[in-house]
Amino acid sequence: MDLRTRISAALKQAMKDKAAERLSTLRLINAAIKDKDIAARAEGNDEGVGNDDVLAILGKMAKQRTESARAYEEGGRLDLAERERGEMTVIEEFLPKQLSEEESAAAVDAAVAEIGAESIRDMGKVMGVLKGRYTGQMDFGKVGPMVKERLS
């Protein structure tokens, strides 16, 4: 079952269950996907966005929630931090399992070997391969320095 279908099914179930917080988060996800669809149509892609783009949207939303929760905790607003964590839980249901540190390192090594990367100039190519394969499964902000270290 593709991601859009799973999200729509979860949205309908949340309506039936009268789960207000879950429903609002699922509506936010749907709205973000529709925004990307509209942007894609403007560029001539009548199909809308694919699964990889939906995963990227979800990953971005999860990262935003994490940062917001941290900011709210630092500001002493634990109620808002808890709400952000609740939204994060719903978003993470649709994301694939995150790769561990070791799995990420192995993926970086495999991508470097596949490309035949030898210097820091090849970093963009390696990151492109990783983003193509592991969108939503790894934090590219943390993987970037790993790739840089590996190519140095």
Stockholm file with secondary structure:
# STOCKHOLM 1.0

chainA/1-152         MDLRTRISAALKQAMKDKAAERLSTLRLINAAIKDKDIAARAEGNDEGVGNDDVLAILGKMAKQRTESARAYEEGGRLDLAERERGEMTVIEEFLPKQLSEEESAAAVDAAVAEIGAESIRDMGKVMGVLKGRYTGQMDFGKVGPMVKERLS
#=GR chainA/1-152 SS CCHHHHHHHHHHHHHHHTCHHHHHHHHHHHHHHHHHHHHHHHTTCTTCCCHHHHHHHHHHHHHHHHHHHHHHHHTTCHHHHHHHHHHHHHHHTTSCCCCCHHHHHHHHHHHHHHHTCCSGGGHHHHHHHHHHHHTTTSCHHHHHHHHHHHHC
#=GC SS_cons         CCHHHHHHHHHHHHHHHTCHHHHHHHHHHHHHHHHHHHHHHHTTCTTCCCHHHHHHHHHHHHHHHHHHHHHHHHTTCHHHHHHHHHHHHHHHTTSCCCCCHHHHHHHHHHHHHHHTCCSGGGHHHHHHHHHHHHTTTSCHHHHHHHHHHHHC
//
